[in-house]
Amino acid sequence: MTANLLDYDLEGLAAFCERLGEKRFRAVQLFRWIHQKGTSNFDDMSDLAKSLREKLKRVAHVTALTVLSEHISSDGTIKWLFDVGHGDAVEAVFIPEGDRGTLCISSQAGCAVGCRFCSTGHQGFSRNLKTGEIVAQLWFTEHFLRKHLKRDERIISNVVMMGMGEPLQNYSELVPALRVILDDHGYGLSRRRVTVSTSGVVPMMDRLAQDCPVALAVSLHAPDDALRDNLVPLNKKYPIADLLAACNRYLAFAPRDFITFEYCMLDGVNDQPEHANHLVSLVRQHSTGGVWCKFNLIPFNPFPASGLLRSAPEQVKIFAKILSDAGIVTTIRKTRGDDIDAACGQLAGDVKDRTGISQRIARQRTVMLKPVTSFNEEIKAG
């Protein structure tokens, strides 16, 4: 079986080249061709020796994920549905805003955490993605967008692991993917511009701080354990006190001097002034001095199975003011991609029911958008 080179960070690719009898600098050349230039055809890698190119054709390949569909929102957000085989699909979302382009990437097919407000979690969990399947979402979208927008420079400036899945429950595949994204010979993003979002897998937060400390976003969503147990089941294993202690430990290694707390605003559930005041007390209780966190208030995207409603805009503003007046940096996330179900918590919400995904993917294969289909063929050809 040949190896998909998207599965390797630079160290892994160097080890692969060494097994072929090649020196490390060949791995650097190969890595640049794949990630910086988006090349999958070894014959096009002109500064590699012909003997190496022939060898690579026998033992390796660079294979993108098949795009099942592409949807473009009226606000410019683009959502792709990728086939990852065996009846599973994952989604990635590109969000353009000013001089910044953010890509939201999935780390699992489905999600096992099961947060009440997340339609992705209601679809169930299938499997972890491989490193190459995580990286392939960035590899495809970056080079697709360059062609689509007719630009040679980098399009994606920020990557957030906020798509389908809990990234820290797929740790062994996540970290090599992060290293590809950060590597100067790959996509060259700074640690400040790469964010891992977690619902609070405390032991893996501590490992990430040591192995690959990028920006961290924590799905908090409640000021006390009783409410968070109901909204985020993982809280029963890692309660708020343990979670916030891990956040403070992470700050010693983080590229930013704060942790971002994500807080989904649920009408009558967690959006009242007493909840905001409790959050203020919580933050102050766990402060080690100075500003150490910020809050990102997220409008809930309703779906029938949740039994929940979105907080009214005025209620969100009152909540935000209480936090801001207490000196806590607070933002209200602007909803993007609502019209294509690309907003927070909506990914693959139209795909699952897990029992129906194979049929849905089969239908998607017959209606792939022509520009995406042609680019798939083009990118596989190199």
C-alpha positions in Angstrom: 0.0 0.0 0.0 1.4 3.4 -0.9 1.6 6.3 1.6 -0.5 9.4 1.4 2.1 12.2 2.0 -0.6 14.5 3.5 -0.4 12.2 6.6 3.1 13.4 7.5 4.4 16.5 9.2 7.9 17.5 8.2 9.7 15.2 10.6 7.5 12.3 9.5 8.2 13.1 5.9 12.0 13.3 6.6 11.8 9.8 8.2 9.9 8.5 5.2 12.5 9.9 2.8 15.3 8.4 4.9 13.6 5.0 4.5 13.9 5.6 0.8 17.6 6.4 1.1 17.1 10.1 0.6 18.6 13.0 2.6 16.5 15.4 4.7 16.6 18.3 2.3 14.6 16.2 -0.1 11.8 16.1 2.4 11.9 19.9 2.7 11.6 20.2 -1.1 8.8 17.7 -1.2 7.0 19.3 1.7 7.1 22.7 -0.1 5.8 21.3 -3.4 2.9 19.7 -1.6 1.8 22.4 0.8 3.1 25.7 -0.6 2.4 25.0 -4.2 -0.4 22.5 -3.9 1.3 20.0 -6.2 0.2 16.3 -6.2 1.9 15.2 -9.4 5.5 14.0 -8.7 6.5 14.7 -12.3 5.9 18.4 -11.7 8.3 18.6 -8.8 11.1 19.8 -11.1 13.9 20.2 -8.5 13.6 16.6 -7.3 15.9 14.0 -9.0 14.1 12.0 -11.6 15.1 8.8 -9.8 13.4 10.1 -6.7 10.3 11.1 -8.6 10.0 7.6 -10.1 10.6 6.1 -6.6 7.8 8.3 -5.1 5.4 7.2 -7.9 5.8 3.6 -6.7 5.5 4.1 -3.0 3.5 7.3 -2.3 0.7 9.6 -3.4 -0.8 13.0 -2.5 -4.6 12.5 -2.5 -7.2 15.1 -1.7 -10.6 14.3 -0.2 -13.4 14.1 -2.7 -15.7 17.2 -2.5 -19.4 16.1 -2.4 -20.8 19.6 -2.4 -19.9 23.3 -2.2 -22.3 26.0 -0.9 -21.6 29.7 -1.1 -23.4 32.0 1.3 -24.7 35.5 0.4 -22.1 36.8 2.9 -19.2 35.1 1.0 -18.8 32.2 3.4 -18.1 28.9 1.6 -18.9 25.4 3.0 -17.6 22.2 1.6 -18.8 18.7 2.3 -15.9 16.1 2.0 -16.3 12.4 1.6 -14.0 10.6 4.0 -15.2 7.1 3.0 -17.3 4.3 4.6 -20.4 6.4 4.5 -18.9 9.3 6.4 -18.6 13.0 5.5 -17.1 16.0 7.2 -17.4 19.7 6.5 -15.0 22.7 6.4 -16.0 26.4 6.2 -14.1 29.4 4.8 -15.1 32.8 6.3 -13.7 35.8 4.5 -13.6 39.0 6.5 -11.7 42.1 5.6 -8.0 41.3 5.3 -8.5 37.9 7.1 -9.6 34.6 5.8 -10.5 31.9 8.4 -10.9 28.2 7.7 -12.8 26.1 10.1 -11.6 22.5 10.0 -13.2 19.2 11.2 -11.2 16.7 13.3 -13.7 13.8 13.6 -16.5 12.4 11.6 -19.3 13.2 14.0 -18.7 14.0 17.7 -19.0 12.0 20.9 -19.3 14.9 23.3 -23.0 15.4 22.6 -23.5 19.0 23.7 -27.3 19.8 23.8 -27.0 22.9 21.6 -24.8 21.4 18.8 -26.6 19.7 15.9 -23.2 18.1 14.9 -23.2 16.3 18.3 -26.7 15.0 17.8 -25.7 13.1 14.7 -23.5 10.7 16.7 -19.8 9.7 16.4 -18.3 7.6 13.7 -14.5 7.9 13.8 -11.4 10.0 14.2 -10.0 11.6 11.1 -6.4 10.8 10.1 -3.8 13.5 10.0 -4.0 13.6 6.2 -7.7 14.0 6.3 -7.4 17.0 8.6 -4.6 18.5 6.6 -6.4 17.8 3.3 -9.2 20.2 4.2 -6.7 23.0 4.3 -4.7 21.7 1.4 -7.7 21.6 -0.9 -9.4 24.9 0.2 -6.2 27.0 0.1 -5.2 26.0 -3.4 -8.8 25.9 -4.6 -9.3 29.5 -3.4 -6.1 30.7 -5.0 -7.3 29.4 -8.4 -10.9 30.6 -7.7 -9.9 34.1 -6.7 -7.0 34.2 -9.2 -4.4 35.1 -6.5 -0.9 33.8 -6.0 -0.6 34.8 -2.3 -1.9 32.9 0.7 -5.6 33.2 1.1 -6.2 31.5 4.5 -4.6 33.5 7.3 -6.3 31.8 10.3 -7.2 28.2 11.0 -9.6 27.1 13.7 -10.2 23.6 14.8 -13.9 24.3 15.4 -15.5 22.0 12.8 -17.0 18.6 13.5 -15.6 16.8 16.4 -13.7 17.3 19.7 -10.1 17.9 18.5 -8.5 16.8 21.8 -10.2 13.4 21.6 -8.2 12.8 18.4 -4.9 14.1 19.8 -2.4 11.8 18.1 -3.7 12.8 14.7 -4.3 16.4 15.6 -0.8 17.4 16.6 1.0 16.4 13.4 -1.7 18.3 11.5 -1.1 21.4 13.6 2.7 21.1 12.9 2.0 21.0 9.2 -0.1 24.2 9.5 2.6 26.0 11.6 5.7 24.8 9.6 7.4 27.6 7.6 7.9 25.1 4.8 4.2 24.3 4.9 1.5 26.9 5.5 3.6 29.1 7.9 0.8 30.3 10.2 1.8 31.7 13.5 0.7 30.0 16.7 -1.5 33.0 17.4 -3.4 32.4 14.2 -4.2 28.7 14.8 -6.9 27.9 17.4 -7.9 24.6 18.9 -11.4 24.6 20.4 -12.2 22.1 23.1 -15.1 21.3 25.3 -12.6 20.7 28.1 -10.6 17.5 27.8 -8.3 18.6 30.7 -5.5 16.0 30.4 -5.1 16.7 26.7 -5.1 20.5 27.3 -2.0 19.9 29.5 -0.4 17.8 26.8 -1.1 20.3 24.1 0.6 23.0 26.2 3.8 21.0 26.1 3.6 19.5 22.6 2.1 22.3 20.4 0.8 25.3 22.3 -1.5 27.2 19.9 -4.3 29.5 20.8 -7.0 27.9 22.9 -10.8 28.3 22.9 -12.8 26.6 25.5 -16.5 25.8 25.2 -17.8 27.0 28.6 -21.5 27.8 28.1 -22.4 27.8 31.7 -21.3 29.4 35.0 -21.8 26.4 37.3 -21.5 22.7 37.2 -25.2 21.9 37.5 -26.1 23.8 34.4 -22.9 22.8 32.5 -23.5 19.1 33.3 -26.8 19.4 31.4 -25.4 21.4 28.4 -21.9 19.8 28.1 -21.9 16.2 29.3 -18.0 16.2 29.5 -18.3 18.5 32.5 -19.3 15.5 34.6 -15.8 14.1 34.1 -13.9 17.5 34.1 -15.9 20.0 36.2 -15.5 23.7 35.9 -12.9 24.2 38.6 -10.6 21.6 37.0 -11.2 23.1 33.6 -10.3 26.6 34.7 -7.2 25.4 36.5 -6.1 23.8 33.3 -6.7 27.0 31.4 -4.5 28.9 33.8 -1.8 26.2 33.4 -2.1 26.5 29.6 -1.5 30.3 29.7 2.2 29.7 30.7 2.7 28.3 27.2 0.0 29.9 25.1 0.9 32.3 22.3 -1.7 34.7 23.6 -2.1 36.1 27.1 -5.7 35.0 27.3 -8.0 32.0 26.9 -11.1 32.5 24.8 -14.3 31.2 26.4 -17.1 30.3 23.9 -20.5 30.9 25.3 -23.6 29.9 23.3 -26.5 32.1 24.2 -29.6 30.0 25.0 -32.9 31.7 25.7 -33.9 31.4 29.3 -31.3 28.8 30.0 -27.9 30.5 30.5 -28.5 34.1 29.3 -29.9 35.8 32.4 -28.1 38.6 34.3 -27.5 36.2 37.3 -25.6 33.9 34.9 -23.5 36.8 33.7 -22.8 37.9 37.3 -21.9 34.4 38.3 -19.4 34.3 35.4 -17.8 37.5 36.6 -17.3 35.9 40.1 -16.0 32.7 38.5 -13.4 34.6 36.4 -12.3 36.7 39.4 -12.0 33.6 41.6 -9.7 31.9 39.1 -7.7 35.0 38.1 -4.0 34.9 38.8 -3.7 38.7 38.1 -4.7 40.8 35.2 -6.9 39.9 32.2 -6.6 36.2 31.5 -9.7 35.4 29.4 -12.2 36.9 27.0 -15.7 35.8 26.2 -17.1 35.2 22.8 -20.9 35.2 23.0 -22.4 33.0 20.2 -25.9 33.2 18.9 -27.5 29.8 19.1 -28.5 28.2 15.7 -31.7 26.4 16.5 -32.5 22.8 15.3 -35.6 20.8 16.3 -33.9 18.0 18.3 -32.4 20.5 20.8 -35.6 21.9 22.3 -33.7 25.2 22.7 -34.2 28.8 21.4 -31.8 31.6 20.5 -31.5 34.4 23.0 -33.0 37.7 21.9 -30.4 40.3 20.7 -31.3 42.7 23.5 -30.7 40.0 26.1 -27.3 39.2 24.6 -26.4 42.9 24.8 -27.4 43.1 28.5 -25.4 40.0 29.2 -22.4 41.3 27.3 -22.6 44.7 29.2 -22.4 43.0 32.6 -19.2 41.2 31.5 -17.7 44.2 29.9 -18.5 46.5 32.8 -16.6 44.0 35.0 -13.5 44.5 32.8 -13.8 41.3 30.9 -13.2 41.6 27.2 -16.4 40.4 25.5 -17.4 40.1 21.9 -20.7 39.0 20.3 -20.0 36.7 17.4 -21.5 37.8 14.1 -23.4 34.9 12.6 -22.0 33.9 9.2 -23.2 31.3 6.7 -26.6 31.0 8.3 -28.2 30.5 4.9 -26.0 27.5 4.1 -26.0 25.9 7.6 -22.4 26.8 8.0 -22.7 28.6 11.3 -21.5 27.4 14.7 -22.9 24.1 15.7 -24.6 23.5 12.4 -21.9 21.5 10.5 -23.3 18.3 8.8 -26.6 19.0 10.5 -28.3 18.3 7.2 -26.4 15.1 6.7 -27.2 13.0 9.8 -29.2 10.8 11.0 -26.2 8.5 10.7 -28.3 5.7 9.2 -29.0 7.9 6.2 -25.6 9.3 5.4 -24.6 6.7 2.8 -27.7 7.4 0.8 -27.1 11.2 1.2 -23.5 10.9 0.1 -24.6 8.8 -2.9 -27.0 11.6 -3.9 -24.4 14.2 -3.4 -22.0 12.4 -5.7 -24.5 12.8 -8.5 -24.9 16.6 -8.0 -21.4 17.8 -7.3 -20.9 21.3 -8.6 -19.1 21.4 -11.8 -16.4 23.9 -10.8 -15.5 21.8 -7.7 -15.6 18.5 -9.8 -13.2 20.0 -12.4 -10.9 21.3 -9.7 -10.8 17.9 -8.0 -9.7 16.3 -11.2 -7.2 19.1 -11.8 -5.7 19.0 -8.3 -5.4 15.2 -8.4 -3.5 15.6 -11.6 -1.1 18.0 -9.9 
